[in-house]
Amino acid sequence: MTTDHRRLEFVRACVTPALAMVALLGSALAHAQNNNGRGQGQDDNDQGGRGKSVELRVLSSPAQYVSGGDARIEVRVPPGLQHTVELYLNGRRIQNVDLKPKGNDRVQAVITGLEVGENRLEALVKGRSDRDSLKVTNYPITGPMFSGPQQHPFVCTTTQSGVGRQPIVESATAPGNRVFDSAGNVIGYSRDCSIETFVTYLYRTTGNAWAPMPIDGSRPADLAQVTMPDGRVVDFVVRREVGSINRFLYSIAMLVPFVEKAAKVDLSLWNGRLLYWFQGGVAIGHSQGTVHSGSLNPDILRLGYAIAHSSGNNTGTHYNLQLAAETMMMTKERFIERYAVPSYTVGLGGSGGAIQQYILGQNQPGLLDALLPVQSYPDMVTQTIHVGDCELLEHYMDATDRANPKWRVTKNRSWLVGFNAEEGFDKVNDPLAQLKVALGYSTSLGTTECVPAWRGLSPLAMNPWYGQAPNQQNYEPQSDIAAIRWTHWDDLRNIYGVDETGAARPTWDNVGVQYGLRSLQESKLTFEEFLNLNWNIGGWKQPSEMVQEGFPFFGTTAAEINKALTVPGYFDPWSRRNMTVSPDPTRPAPRTNGDLSAIRGAYTSGMVFHGQLDRPTIDHRQYMERELDMHNVHQSFAVRQRVLDRMGNSDMLVIWFTDTMPGVPKASQSMDAIAVMEEWMRNIEKNPGKGIRGNRPPRAIDSCFDVTGSLIYAGNDAWNGILDDKPAGPCTRRFPIHSTSRIVAGAPIEGGIYKCALKPVDKAVKEGVYAPWQPTSEQVTKLKQIFPSGVCDYSRPDQGRPAKADRI
């Protein structure tokens, strides 16, 4: 989930780096797609041709979600009658359609000419009464289909990331992005950022770089060759198609013979499998984004895979995963129309790219047949729960409780934040330590994960004043840019809903949260320290009440440092100015109430991963706890616990860790995971009756690896002791697992509770929640002042979580 938001680049250098309808939609999509991601057509009576001698279906997408006016369809007919099939669209026969035989009982074709809206498609056998029909709903290639009203302003990036194209002019006047001619003159405006689709040919050089093929057709002297898995030695030449779909930029790449012509695709080097590349990052939308280099991964292409990718499936572009699902559906549809139905589609991507796989696999199971999440989280929206605690707790230790010597010991800070804490090398040492000392704040030699990993994420997610989009200067009018509310909530306003002011409703809540509870129970905190912490911690202001950030969020120049030293309150790495700090020390700092309707929207929209997983999955990650990387490893087990709670087992989910050491090149198991998944999917194809577990190959098992990528241990007991009471397994013993601030506060490891149920303080005392401490009557009185509505009861479900029947 690493942020590549431009406004935070300097922080990396300095700090070291409608809702019910939505639910029904997810169910409809799941019903509409079969296990290979092929759209299951329906006739006007919702029979889908079942039981008929002629059966018509859409292969490229669900019949109710076709885009761009075309679709790949298939007609099954009695054997020997393929040549007699006729197609009709809206009552008119489709002429000159290229019906290609597939076996002796079916034909396929790509049809065009679909009108926006509902269409009636019919197939019949000439001279017979056999026929079938479908209702096909077509949407513009610019979208949307089901993600709701599109975000505006929307900033174009078509001139970046190797695309190098001006967007198509849509209007002579603003609003929109300025479109320039070759001389730099404005020739019009674009709102949807569309480009003309184009194909390029690239080759891999003997120096391991990509280069364009010569336009004269000559053979480059440095053209590399590659040995494919079947033993063929071929030229390493790749066809890459680039265009715009759903307003985002897409790329489709695959190996091709040296002599291929763009007008006639040659699939002889394609292995029939599609890998969909998902990318991570954190951003607030309003941008088209860029095509990631992973869309040309040479190690994957050399195996014969096709790689599809869209900038709309990059969480460094936006975090609306309904929009991401819609974009993947439309991009995969394009692939199937242009090339063929893949034997299976596997996802690969890290961080936000892993999250997309879990969410899309849950909500639209027909899109992906197998998942390879890397550096995973279960979802992004529940990460905001504990990440939002980071600066509240860091501010408490640095400023409010600065006199307490406990917080000068780096490791002790984990007692509150849960994350690991380290010191001793540049990446984890506090870069602001000297300034903190000069200004009288507490400091330790190192930091918790909150600082190098998450600092800046609270402003990015919550503060409407803090944000921008690449190229936004090219948009007119600039007043539209100035009006953007730069928050995570607003990026998902179609999901969270809006309040009476038009602002998106926030989900973040900490009412009743007893920060540091487990550390109290372990006697790491005294009861007075526990009370002081919870009295002063506060929460976050509502976005409409927030103000612009201070130091270091606008650079670390000499002028900015001088301002931090001389202007009271300008030094504010914790965003204290936007906290609900109590103005009266005799009253506890107020907590923040999350909006229940917004929380409900997160659930009903499917943005929360609730554990629905019925695809082979290898969740693999590098163990980077020592360098306080944001991809903390307990997240793989948060995923597994949610799967166990939902599915009753995790037979489909394999967890791999690979060790790392700071300063040592990192090994990756992604290519191994691809190879194991190939074997797993082949087994399923050969023996479908044995299911996912019965087809698992020997290497599809929980495992851990050393810094070189060599196997340490593999076995079902590898991770014992994390989610059960068994003795720690071999991998568990090797890799320490840390937690989060909410787990320290008593929440379960799956980490998915926005708004906890509450119980009275007296009940908590009676139940022995604070044991071995027995609070005095004065301490109980203070607890009741801090928690007038009660304290969190994590034995009960999230109060914003809808009934099971209402969820996706």
N, C-alpha and C positions, 0 to 999 in steps of 0.2 A: 504494500500500500504506500510505497515511497512517494512523497509528493514531488512533482516536477512543475508545480505552479511557479510561474516566473517571479512573483513577488517574494517567494521564499528562497530564491537562489542564494541571496546573500546570507540567509540564516544558515544554509548548508555550510557556507564558508566560515561563518562566525561561530556557530553553535555545534559544528561538526555533525555534520549530519548524523357524486359518484362512485365510492369505493366498493360497494357491494358488486357493482357491475364489473369492476376489475377482477374481483375474486371469481365471478362466473366466467370471465374471459379466460383465466388460467385453466379452469376446468375444461372449457371448450377446446382450448389448444391441445391439452393433454389428450382429450378424446379424439381430436382430429388427426393425430399423427401416430403412425405405427412405429415399431421399434427401430426401423431403419431410417427414420426421418422422412419417409415418403408420405406426402399428403394423401389422406384417405378420403376420396371423394364421396359425396352424398347426392342421391337423386332428389327430385322434388318431394318425394315422400319419405326422405331420410332412410332409404333402404340401401344406398350405395351399390346397387346392382347385384346384391347378394341373392343367389339362387337363380339368376338369369343366365341365359346362354351368351349374352353380350354384357360385358362389364366395363364401364368407363371410370377412370379415376385420374386425378391430377397427381403427378409424381414429384413435382418441384416444390410444392408447398401444400398446406391445407387448402381445399377448394374455396373456403371462405376468406382466405388471405393470400390472394394472388396480387402481384404488383407489376407495374411496367407494361401492361397490356399483352403479355405473352405467358406461356406456361408449357411445360413438358407434360404430355398426357400419355396414358397407355390404355389400349383397348384389348380386352381378352375376348376371343371369339372361338367358336368351334374349330377344331383342327382343320387346316387346309383352306380356310376362308379369309386369311389375312388380306388377300388382294381385292376382296370385295367390300372392304370397310369404307364407309363414307362418313364424313364429319359435317355437322351443321352448327353454326354459331348464330344465335338469335334469329333462327328461322331461315338462314341463308347457307347454302352449301359452301364449305371452305374449299376453294380451288387451289390446285397446285401445291397441296400440302405433301410433304415428304414423309410418307408412312413407311417406317423401316421395320421389317419383320424381326421379331425376337422369339426364337423358337418356332414351333409350328402352330401356336395358338394365341399369338398376341402381336400387336404392333405398337410402336411408339412414334410420337411426332412432337415437334415444337410448334404450337399454334400461336398466331399473332392476331392483332385486331380486336382484342377484348376492350370493351368500353368501360370507362370508369363507372363503378357501381355493379349492379347485378347483371349477369349474363346467363343465357341458357345454352349449354353445350350438349349436343346430341351425337351419338354414334349408332350407326345401323349397318346391317349387312344387306347389300344391294340384292333386291329381288326376294327378300324374306321379311318376316315381321319382327325379327329379332332386333331389339334396340335398347339403348339405355341413355339416360340423360342426367345432367348435373347442373346445379345452380352454382355458378362460379362468380365470386365477388372480387372485382379488380380495383386496386388503388393506384394512385400516381406513384411513379418511381421515387418521387421526392418525399413520399409519406404524408402523414402518418397512417398507420393501419389501426392500431389499438392503444398506442401510448398516450393518447390525449392531445390537447392543443400543443403545437410546437413552440419551442422557446424562441423568443425574439427580444432584443436583437440577437442575431446569429452571425458570428464573425468568420469570414472565409480565410482559409489557409492553403488554397490551391497552388500558390506559388512556392510553397515550401515542401520539404521532405521528399525531394526528388521528383515531384509531380510537375512543377514548373509550368503550370497552365493558368491563364487568367480565367475566372469564372465566366459562364455564359451570361450575357446581358439579358436581364429580365424586364427592365424598366428604364425609361429615359430620365426618370427623376427619383430622388430619395423618397422613402428610406431605403437603405441598403448599403452594401459594400461597393465602393467605387471600383469600376473596371477600367483598366488602362489599355491603350494601344501601345505599339512598340516604341513610340516616341514619348510615352509617359503622359499622354493626354487622356482625360477622363472621357469615356465613350458611353457610359451608362452605369447602371446599378444592378446588383444581384442580391436577392434576399435568401435564396436557397443554396447558393454556392455550387451549382451544378457545373460539371465539365463534360466535354465530349469524351467518350470512352476511347482509349488508345492502347495499342499493344507494342511492347518493345521486346527485343531479344538481347539477353545478356549472356556472357560467358564467364566462367570461373578461370582466372589466370593461374599460371603455375606459381605465382606469388601469393595465392590465396586471397584474391580480391575480385570484386565484380567489375566488369568492363562492358561497354556496349559493343554488340557485334558490328563489324564494318558494314556500312550500307551498300558497298559494292559486292557483297557476297563472298569476299576473299576469306581465306582461313587465317586467323591470327596465329602468329608464331608462338605465342605464350598460352594457347588454349590448353587447359588441363583436361585430362580424361578421368573417368571414374569407373570403378568396378561395382556394378549393381549387385544386390543380394543374390540374384539368379546366376551370377557369373559373367554377365555381359559387360564388356568394356566399351564405354561410349564416351562421346564428347560431352563435356559438362556445359551444356547450353540450356538456357531456361527461357521459356516464354513467360512474360509477365503482362497481365491485363490490368489496367488501372482505370477507374471511373468513379462515379459518384452515385450512391444509393442512399436513400433516406437522409439526404443532405450531407452524409459523411463520405469520406474517401475510402475506396476498397481496393484490394490487391488480390489477384489470383495468380499463382506461379506454379510451374511444373517443368520437369525435364522434357526436352523435345529433341528429335534428331536434328543434326546440323542443317539439313536442307529444308526444314519445314517452312511453309508459306502461311502467313497470317490468315489468308482467306479459307484455308482448309486445315483444321487442326489435326494433328497426328498424336494419338493417345498411346502409341506403341511402347513408350517408356514409362507410362503411368502405371503404378501398381494397383490402381483401382480404389485407393484409400484417400480420404480427405482429412487433413489435419487443420483444425481451425485454431489460429493463433490468437490468444487473448492477452491483453497487456494491462499492467497495473499502473498505479499512480493515484493521485487525489486532485480533483479539480471541481469547479463549480459550474461547468457548462458554459453556454453562450459562445462556444467555439466549435469549429469543424474538426479541429484536431489534425494530427499528422499520421501518416502511415509508418508503422514501426519497422525497424530493420529486421525484426524477427520474421516478418513476412517473406524474407529471402534467406532463411536459415539454411546454409549449405549442407550441414550435416543431415538435415531432414530431407532436403530435396534430393540428395545423392542416393537415398534409399528408394526413390521413386514416388514418394508422396506428393500430392498436390497440397499447397498451403493457401488457405484463404484467410483474409484478415480485413478488418475495417477499423478506421479511426473511431467509429462509434462503439467498438468493443475494446476501447482503451479507457480505463477509469482515470487516466490522466487527462481525458477530454471531458468526461462528465461521470456522474455516479447514479444516473437513473437507469436501473437495470431492467425496467420494462422497456425502455427505449433501446437498451442493448440487446434484449431478446428480439425485439422487432427488427433491429438492424441485422442481426445474425440470420434471422429467418429470410430476410430479403436478399442478403448476400449469398447464402447457400442456395436459394432459389435461382439466382443468376448462374451460379456454378453448374447446377443440374441442367438448366436450360442450354447453356453454352457447351457443356461437355457430356456429362452422364450422371446417373445416380451412383454415388460411391458405394462400395461394398459395406463400408462403415465410416462414420465420422467420429474422430477422437479430438478432444480439446486438449490444449496445452497452454499453460500460462501461469505466471507467478503473481502472488499478492492479490491485487485487484483482479488479475487474470484468473487466479484460482477461485476467488469469490464468484466471478461470473459463471464459472463452470458449475459450482454448487447450486447457485440460484437458477440458472437456466435449466440445469438437469432436473431440478425440482419442479419448476413451473411449466416448462415446455419440453417434456422428456423426449419428444421425437427429434429434436435438433441434434443432440449428441448421443452417440451409442456407447462411448467410453470416456472417462475423465482422467486427466493427468494433472491435477492441481499441484503447484509448487509454492512453497512458503505460504501456506494457506491460512485463511481465516474462514469461519463459517459464513460470515457476511460482513458488510461494512457497517450497516446501520446499528447493529448491537455493539460494534467496537466504539462507537461514540459514547457509550455509557461510561466505560471506565477511562477512556482517553480524556473525556471531559473532566475527570478528577485530577489529572496529572498536575496542572498548574495550581489548582486549589491547594493541593498538598505540598507542592514545592514551595509555594509562597508561604504556607504555614511554617515550614521548616526553615526557610531562608529569612523570613521577616517577622512573622507574628511570634514565633517561639525561638527566635534567634539566640536567646541566652542559654538555651538548653544544650549542653555539650553533647548529648546523644546524636544530634544531627550533624555534628562535625565529623562523625565517623561514617564514611560513605556507606558501608554495608547496612548500617542501621536504618537507612532511609527506605530500604525494602520493607521494613516493618509497617509502613503506611501505604506505599504505592504498589506493593506486591511484586513488581518487576525486579529484575536483577539490578544490582549496583556494582560498579567496578571502579578502579582507579589504576594509574600507573603508566598509561600511554596516551598519546594525543587524542585518539578518537573518543576516549571516555573521560578524559580530564575536563574539568569545567572551564571553558574558554573565557567565561566572565568572572573568574575568581578574583582577579585583581580589582576589577571595578566593584565587585561586591564588598571586598574588604575596605576599599576607599570610601564606600558609602555606608559602611557600618552593618552590612548584612552578614548572616552566617554563611559559611561556605565549608565545603569539604574538598579533599584533593580530587575526588572523582565525581561521578554523577550516577543517577538512576537512568534507566531506559527512557524515562520521560523527557530528558533533556536532548540527547543527540538524536533520538528517534521521533519524538512527538512534539517538541517545541515548535510552535507556529501553527499547529493543526487546529487548536481551539479558535484562534482568530480566523483561520481560513474557513472553518466549518460554521462558525457562529456569528461573526462580525460582518454586517452588511456593508460596512465601509471599506473592508479590506479585500480587494480582489481586482483582477483585470483579465483580459483575454489577449492573446497574441494578435497583432494586426488591428487592434480595435481602433487605432487612429484612422483607419481607412473607412470607417463606418460613418454614415451621415443619416440623421443629425447626431452630433455628439451628445445632445441632451438625452437621447434614448440610452446611450451608454451610461451616462451619469445617473440615470434612474434605476439601474440594475441593483437589486439587493443581492450582494455577493455572499450568500449563505448556502450551506448544504440543504437546509430546509427549503429554500426557494428553488434550488435545482430540482427538487422532488415535489414541487408544489402541487402537481397533478395527483400526487399520492397522499401527501400530508394534509392537503386542503389549505384554505386561507382564512384569516380572521376578518373582522369587520373593517380593518384598515387596508386589506389587500395583501398583508404580509403572510407568508407561509407559517403554519403552526409548527413549533418545535416540539421534539419528543423528549429532550433531556430532562431528567428528574433526579433529585437526590433527597427527597423528603423521607425521613425515617432511617436513612443510611447511617449506620454506626461505624464510622471510619475507625480503623485500627482495632476492631473488636477481637479478632483472633490473636493479635499481638498482646492485647490486654489479658486474654485467657491464658496465654503462654508466659505472662508476667514480664514481658519485654517493656510494657508500659505500666506505670502506676495508674490507679483509678483517677487521681487528680489530673494526670497527663491526658488520659482518655477524655475526661470531661472538658479540659481546656481545648483540646483538638476539636471536638464536636461543637463546642460553644462558638468557636471562632471561624470554622471552616467556610461557612456560607455557601454560596452557589454562584450561578451566572445570571446576569441581567437578561431580560428578554431582548432579542435582537433590535427591536425598535428603540430601545433605551441605550444601546451601546454607542461608544464614541470611537474615534480613530485611534490606532495603536501608537505606541511610543518606541523607545529604544529596546531592542536592536532591529526592529522590523523594517526600518527604512535605511539600512546600511550601517556600516561601522567605520565611516570616515572619521578623520580627526575632528571635523566639525560636529558630527553626531556624537562622538565620545565626549567632547567638551560640553555639548548640550545635556548629555546624560549626567555629567558631573555638576552642572551649574543650575539646571532648571528643575525645581522640585517636582518629583513624580514622573519625570520624563524617562528615567531608567525604569523600565517595566517589562522585563522578559516574561513575567507571569500573566500579563494582561490584567493586573489588579484593578485598573480603572473600570473594567467591565465586570467585576465581581460584586456580589451583594454583600459587601462588607458593612457591618453594623455601625452606624454613627454613634451609637450609645453603648459603651462597654458594659453597662448593667443589663443589656439585653443580648441574647444570642443572635449571631448573624443569620438572617433569613435564608432558608433553603429555596430551591427552585422547583416549581411544579411543572411537570411536563403535560402537554395537552393530550387528553385521553383519546380524542378523535384522531389526532395525528398518529399516536401509538397504534391505535386500531388499524389505521391505514397502512402502516408499515407491515403489519401481519397479513391483512386481507389482500394486499397487493402481491404478497410473496416476496417482499424485500428482506424478510427475516427467513433465514434457513432454519426450518423446523425439523430437519432430519429425514425428509423424504429422499431416499437414494436407492435406486434400483438399476444402477449401471455399474459395470466393473470400474473400479477407481483405485489408482495408486497415488496416494497423497505422500509426496516426497519433499524433503526440505533439507537445507543446510543448517546445522546447529551453530547459531551465531550469538548465543547468549553472552559470551565473553566480551563481545564488542558492543553489546547493548543495542543490537539491531532491532528494529521495530517488529520484525517477524518472529515474535516470541513463540517458542515451540509448543507451549501448552495448547495453542490454538488447534493443532491436529487432534488433540484429545477432546477439546470442546466440540469439534465436529463429530468425533466418534460417539460422544455421549448423547448428542442430539439424535444421531442415527439410531443408537440403541433404544432411546426413549420412544422413537417413532416406529422403527421397523422391528424391534425385538431382538435383532442381531446385527452384526456388522460384517457379515460374510463377504459383502461386496467391496469392503473398504480395507485396503492395505496401507500401512504406515511405514515409511522409510525415513531414517535420519542419516545424514552424512556429516561427520565431524569437520570442524574448521578450527584454525588457529590464526589469530591476528598476524598479518605479515606473511602468511603462507598461502600460495595459490590455492584456490578453492576447487575441490572436485565436485562434479555434478553427476547425479544418477539419471538424468532425464533421458538420455539415449538408451540406457538399460531399461528404463520404465517403458519406453516405446516398444522395445523388443519383447519384453514380457507381455505387454498388452496385445501385441500382434498374436502371440501364442494363445493368449486367453480368448481373444475374439475368434481365432480359427477353431479352437475347441468348441466354442458356443455354436458356431456355424455348422460344425460336423455333428454335434450332439446336443441339440437344443433342449431335449428333454431332461438333461442333467442339470440345467440351470446354471446360475452364476457360480455358486460354490462348487458344484460338482465338476465344473470345467476349469477351475483354477489350476494353472500350471504350478510346478513345485516352487518356482521363484516368486510367485505371487503370494508372499507371506510377509508378515511383519519382520523388519530387519533393521540393522544399523551397520554403518560403514565407518572406516577410519578416515583420516584427512587425505589419504591417497585414493579413496574410493574403494578400498578393499573391504570385503565382508568381515565384520566382527562377529555377528550372530544373526541367525534367522530362525524363527520358530513362533508358534502361537503364544508362547509365554514370554516373548521378547519384552513386552511392555507391561507385564504384570505389576500390580501394586499402584498403578496410577488411577484407574477407574474401579478398582476392586480392593479387597482386603488381603489379597494374596501376597506372599513375600515378593520383594522387588525382583523383576526379571533381569536378565543380563544387560539388556539395553537400557532399562530404567536405571540400573546402578551406574551405568557409564555416562548418562546424560541427565544432569539435574534439571528438573522442571520447576519453573517459577510460576507466579500467579498474577493477579491484578488487584487493584484497590478494592473492587467489589467482592472478590473472593476473600480478601483479608477482612472485609466487613461482614462476612458470613454467607455470601451468595454462592450458589453451586458453580462448578467448573464450566458448565456449558455457557454461562455468561450472557443469557438472553432475557434478563428481567429489567425492563425499563422502569416500571413503577411498581414497587413492592407492595404487597399487602401489609397492613399494619396491625400491631397488637399493642395493648396498653403497656406502659412501662412497668406497672405493678405485676402484670402477668409475666413479663420477661424476668423480673427479679425473682418471682416465685418459682419459675422454671429453672432457675440457676444459670441463666444465660451468661452472667458475669463471673461465674466461678473460675478460679478459686477465690475471687473477690466477693465479699458480701457488702454491698454499698450501705452506708449509713443513711439515716433518714434525711440528713441534709443533702447527701449526694443523690438520693432518689428525687428529692425536690428539684435539684438542678437538672437531672435527667428529664423530668417532666417539663421544665422550662425549655430545654433544647428540643424535645420531641413532644409537643403538646398533643399531636394527633396519634402518637404511638411510634414504635420502632419497627423496623422491617421484620417480617415473618416470612423467611424464605422457604418455609415448608409449604407455602401456598403459591399458586401461580401468579404471574404478572397480572396486575389489575387492568391493564390495557389490552390483554390478550383476549380475543373473541373466543366464543365457544367453538369447538372443533368443527362443527357443521358449517360455521361461517368462514373458516379459513380456506385458503386455496387448496 
